[in-house]
Amino acid sequence: MQPVAAAMDLSQGEGDCYIGHVIPTVTGIQHKLKLLNDKSMTPLINAINNGLQERFHDILISDDYNVATMLIPKFKLTTN
């Protein structure tokens, strides 16, 4: 749950949190969860990934969100 908790802490911050942070945050969580190898946590990891994909699917393919992400200098040149 550490990747999810860290992402929640960042998104709840009152400082620099913009709409362009959504896609990198969601894809970052998914990537970190893929790297986990604990077999006892496989059902939880799958449930979280499925939930993220279902909840954020429209956002991940949205041109508006992708443009907002590209306009943040930190993510401007980052590719998947």
NUBA-572144 format. One record per residue (C-alpha): residue number from 1; residue in one letter; x, y, z. Coordinates in pm, 1 decimal. Last residue first. Layout:
N
rec num = NUM	residuo = a	X = X	Y = Y	Z = Z
...
***
This chain:
80
rec num = 80	residuo = n	X = 609.8	Y = 603.3	Z = -2114.4
rec num = 79	residuo = t	X = 775.4	Y = 933.2	Z = -2203.4
rec num = 78	residuo = t	X = 904.6	Y = 1217.6	Z = -1988.1
rec num = 77	residuo = l	X = 996.6	Y = 1532.8	Z = -2175.8
rec num = 76	residuo = k	X = 731.7	Y = 1766.0	Z = -2033.8
rec num = 75	residuo = f	X = 678.9	Y = 1587.1	Z = -1702.6
rec num = 74	residuo = k	X = 868.3	Y = 1825.2	Z = -1470.1
rec num = 73	residuo = p	X = 791.0	Y = 2119.0	Z = -1697.3
rec num = 72	residuo = i	X = 413.3	Y = 2085.6	Z = -1641.8
rec num = 71	residuo = l	X = 256.8	Y = 2163.4	Z = -1979.9
rec num = 70	residuo = m	X = 280.8	Y = 1800.0	Z = -2091.6
rec num = 69	residuo = t	X = 54.0	Y = 1688.5	Z = -1807.3
rec num = 68	residuo = a	X = -210.6	Y = 1946.7	Z = -1895.5
rec num = 67	residuo = v	X = -190.9	Y = 1830.0	Z = -2258.1
rec num = 66	residuo = n	X = -246.5	Y = 1469.6	Z = -2148.7
rec num = 65	residuo = y	X = -536.1	Y = 1572.8	Z = -1925.3
rec num = 64	residuo = d	X = -707.7	Y = 1760.3	Z = -2207.8
rec num = 63	residuo = d	X = -642.1	Y = 1482.0	Z = -2460.5
rec num = 62	residuo = s	X = -819.4	Y = 1232.3	Z = -2238.3
rec num = 61	residuo = i	X = -693.8	Y = 872.8	Z = -2262.0
rec num = 60	residuo = l	X = -571.9	Y = 847.8	Z = -1901.6
rec num = 59	residuo = i	X = -868.0	Y = 1050.6	Z = -1775.5
rec num = 58	residuo = d	X = -1126.3	Y = 817.9	Z = -1927.6
rec num = 57	residuo = h	X = -949.8	Y = 512.8	Z = -1784.7
rec num = 56	residuo = f	X = -907.3	Y = 665.9	Z = -1436.1
rec num = 55	residuo = r	X = -1165.2	Y = 474.2	Z = -1232.4
rec num = 54	residuo = e	X = -1154.3	Y = 143.4	Z = -1419.9
rec num = 53	residuo = q	X = -776.1	Y = 136.8	Z = -1456.8
rec num = 52	residuo = l	X = -720.4	Y = 241.2	Z = -1096.3
rec num = 51	residuo = g	X = -967.2	Y = -19.2	Z = -970.9
rec num = 50	residuo = n	X = -810.0	Y = -294.1	Z = -1181.1
rec num = 49	residuo = n	X = -463.6	Y = -199.8	Z = -1055.8
rec num = 48	residuo = i	X = -582.5	Y = -191.0	Z = -692.8
rec num = 47	residuo = a	X = -759.7	Y = -526.5	Z = -723.3
rec num = 46	residuo = n	X = -459.5	Y = -686.6	Z = -893.2
rec num = 45	residuo = i	X = -224.1	Y = -561.4	Z = -619.7
rec num = 44	residuo = l	X = -460.6	Y = -687.0	Z = -350.1
rec num = 43	residuo = p	X = -491.0	Y = -1031.1	Z = -513.1
rec num = 42	residuo = t	X = -110.7	Y = -1051.4	Z = -563.8
rec num = 41	residuo = m	X = -24.9	Y = -959.7	Z = -204.4
rec num = 40	residuo = s	X = 65.1	Y = -1312.8	Z = -91.3
rec num = 39	residuo = k	X = 288.5	Y = -1349.8	Z = -396.3
rec num = 38	residuo = d	X = 512.9	Y = -1060.3	Z = -288.6
rec num = 37	residuo = n	X = 691.0	Y = -952.9	Z = -606.8
rec num = 36	residuo = l	X = 616.7	Y = -580.4	Z = -621.9
rec num = 35	residuo = l	X = 746.2	Y = -419.7	Z = -941.7
rec num = 34	residuo = k	X = 402.8	Y = -412.9	Z = -1102.8
rec num = 33	residuo = l	X = 274.2	Y = -208.2	Z = -806.9
rec num = 32	residuo = k	X = 540.9	Y = 55.3	Z = -871.3
rec num = 31	residuo = h	X = 435.6	Y = 86.7	Z = -1235.2
rec num = 30	residuo = q	X = 65.2	Y = 115.9	Z = -1152.7
rec num = 29	residuo = i	X = 134.5	Y = 379.6	Z = -888.3
rec num = 28	residuo = g	X = 348.2	Y = 577.2	Z = -1132.6
rec num = 27	residuo = t	X = 79.0	Y = 551.8	Z = -1400.5
rec num = 26	residuo = v	X = -174.1	Y = 701.1	Z = -1160.4
rec num = 25	residuo = t	X = 57.7	Y = 978.1	Z = -1041.8
rec num = 24	residuo = p	X = 184.0	Y = 1064.0	Z = -1389.9
rec num = 23	residuo = i	X = -176.6	Y = 1087.9	Z = -1516.6
rec num = 22	residuo = v	X = -311.3	Y = 1298.1	Z = -1228.5
rec num = 21	residuo = h	X = -27.0	Y = 1552.0	Z = -1197.1
rec num = 20	residuo = g	X = -151.3	Y = 1763.3	Z = -1486.5
rec num = 19	residuo = i	X = -459.4	Y = 1857.2	Z = -1285.5
rec num = 18	residuo = y	X = -232.1	Y = 2048.9	Z = -1050.4
rec num = 17	residuo = c	X = -91.7	Y = 2000.8	Z = -701.9
rec num = 16	residuo = d	X = 179.7	Y = 2244.0	Z = -598.3
rec num = 15	residuo = g	X = 104.0	Y = 2335.9	Z = -238.3
rec num = 14	residuo = e	X = -197.9	Y = 2216.9	Z = -45.5
rec num = 13	residuo = g	X = -87.0	Y = 1857.2	Z = -60.7
rec num = 12	residuo = q	X = -362.3	Y = 1602.5	Z = -92.0
rec num = 11	residuo = s	X = -227.1	Y = 1474.3	Z = -423.3
rec num = 10	residuo = l	X = 121.3	Y = 1417.7	Z = -283.7
rec num = 9	residuo = d	X = 0.0	Y = 1234.2	Z = 27.2
rec num = 8	residuo = m	X = -232.9	Y = 1022.3	Z = -184.4
rec num = 7	residuo = a	X = 54.0	Y = 923.4	Z = -411.1
rec num = 6	residuo = a	X = 265.4	Y = 817.4	Z = -111.7
rec num = 5	residuo = a	X = -22.3	Y = 613.3	Z = 31.8
rec num = 4	residuo = v	X = -80.7	Y = 435.2	Z = -300.6
rec num = 3	residuo = p	X = 287.1	Y = 347.7	Z = -341.2
rec num = 2	residuo = q	X = 304.6	Y = 228.6	Z = 24.6
rec num = 1	residuo = m	X = 0.0	Y = 0.0	Z = 0.0
***
